[in-house]
Amino acid sequence: MHRSLILLSCTVGVLMACGPSDVTPRSTAITSADYAAFGPMDGARLGLGRTPDKTALAAMDTDIDAEGATLPSGRGSDEEGKTLYAQQCAMCHAADGRGMPPAFPRLL
C-alpha cells in the first residue's frame, strides 16, 4: 500500500512538471466582443418563436411612472410582483435590476 502511494505521488509530480508552464487563465466574464461574435439569441437563429412586429414591440414597451399612474390595466400587487421577479427575472437581471451587461441588460 505504501509503495503504491509513493508511485502514485511520483507519477502525479511528473505529470504536473511536464505540463505547460505558460498557461494564462482566461476570464469567464462575457465581454462586448464575445457578445458581438456570438450575436443575439433571436428566435430565427434558434428556430424558436417568431420575430416580433412593431405592434408587438409597442405592447411590451411600457414605462411606468413613480406614482403608478401609467400602469397598464390588470391585477396584481407589489408582493406578487416581487415574488414573480425573484422567480423569473433576478437570475439574469440580478436582484437589484442592474443586470449583467451586455448579455442581460440593466432594467433600472
C-alpha positions as CSV (number, residue, x, y, z in Angstrom):
1,M,0.0,0.0,0.0
2,H,2.8,2.4,1.0
3,R,4.7,1.6,-2.2
4,S,1.6,2.3,-4.4
5,L,1.1,5.7,-2.7
6,I,4.7,6.7,-3.4
7,L,4.4,5.5,-7.0
8,L,1.1,7.5,-7.4
9,S,2.7,10.6,-5.9
10,C,5.7,10.4,-8.2
11,T,3.5,9.9,-11.2
12,V,1.4,13.0,-10.4
13,G,4.5,15.0,-9.8
14,V,6.0,14.0,-13.2
15,L,2.7,14.8,-15.0
16,M,2.5,18.2,-13.3
17,A,6.1,19.0,-14.2
18,C,5.6,18.1,-17.8
19,G,2.5,20.4,-18.2
20,P,2.6,23.7,-20.0
21,S,4.2,26.5,-17.9
22,D,2.8,29.5,-19.8
23,V,-0.9,28.9,-19.2
24,T,-2.7,32.2,-18.8
25,P,-6.0,32.0,-17.1
26,R,-8.9,33.2,-19.2
27,S,-11.7,35.2,-17.7
28,T,-15.1,33.6,-17.9
29,A,-16.8,37.0,-17.9
30,I,-18.8,37.9,-21.1
31,T,-17.3,40.8,-22.9
32,S,-18.8,43.0,-25.6
33,A,-16.5,41.4,-28.1
34,D,-17.8,37.9,-27.1
35,Y,-21.4,39.1,-27.4
36,A,-20.8,40.7,-30.8
37,A,-19.2,37.5,-32.1
38,F,-21.9,35.3,-30.7
39,G,-24.8,37.6,-31.6
40,P,-28.2,38.0,-30.2
41,M,-30.2,34.9,-29.3
42,D,-33.1,35.7,-31.6
43,G,-35.8,33.2,-32.5
44,A,-34.8,32.8,-36.1
45,R,-31.3,31.7,-35.2
46,L,-32.5,29.2,-32.6
47,G,-35.5,28.1,-34.7
48,L,-37.8,29.2,-31.9
49,G,-40.7,31.6,-31.7
50,R,-41.1,34.5,-34.2
51,T,-39.7,37.9,-34.7
52,P,-42.0,40.5,-33.1
53,D,-43.5,43.2,-35.3
54,K,-43.9,46.8,-34.4
55,T,-47.3,46.3,-32.8
56,A,-46.0,43.5,-30.5
57,L,-42.9,45.6,-29.5
58,A,-45.1,48.6,-28.7
59,A,-47.3,46.5,-26.5
60,M,-44.3,45.3,-24.5
61,D,-42.6,48.8,-24.3
62,T,-44.4,50.1,-21.2
63,D,-42.9,52.8,-19.0
64,I,-44.4,53.2,-15.5
65,D,-44.1,56.4,-13.6
66,A,-43.1,56.6,-9.9
67,E,-46.7,57.1,-8.8
68,G,-48.0,54.1,-10.8
69,A,-50.5,56.3,-12.8
70,T,-49.3,54.8,-16.1
71,L,-49.7,51.2,-15.0
72,P,-51.5,49.1,-17.6
73,S,-54.8,47.7,-16.6
74,G,-54.7,44.3,-14.9
75,R,-54.3,42.9,-11.5
76,G,-51.5,42.2,-9.0
77,S,-49.8,43.5,-6.0
78,D,-46.3,44.7,-5.1
79,E,-45.7,41.5,-3.2
80,E,-46.8,39.4,-6.2
81,G,-44.5,41.4,-8.4
82,K,-41.5,40.9,-6.1
83,T,-42.1,37.2,-6.0
84,L,-42.5,37.0,-9.8
85,Y,-39.4,39.0,-10.4
86,A,-37.4,36.8,-7.9
87,Q,-38.6,33.6,-9.7
88,Q,-38.4,34.7,-13.3
89,C,-36.1,37.7,-13.7
90,A,-33.5,38.0,-11.0
91,M,-31.3,35.1,-12.2
92,C,-30.3,37.2,-15.2
93,H,-31.1,40.8,-14.4
94,A,-29.9,40.5,-10.7
95,A,-31.9,41.0,-7.6
96,D,-31.4,44.8,-7.8
97,G,-32.2,45.1,-11.6
98,R,-28.7,46.1,-12.6
99,G,-28.3,43.1,-14.9
100,M,-25.1,41.6,-16.3
101,P,-24.4,43.6,-19.4
102,P,-24.1,43.1,-22.3
103,A,-26.0,39.8,-22.2
104,F,-28.6,40.7,-19.6
105,P,-29.3,44.5,-19.7
106,R,-29.9,46.7,-16.8
107,L,-33.6,47.2,-16.0
108,L,-33.3,50.4,-13.9
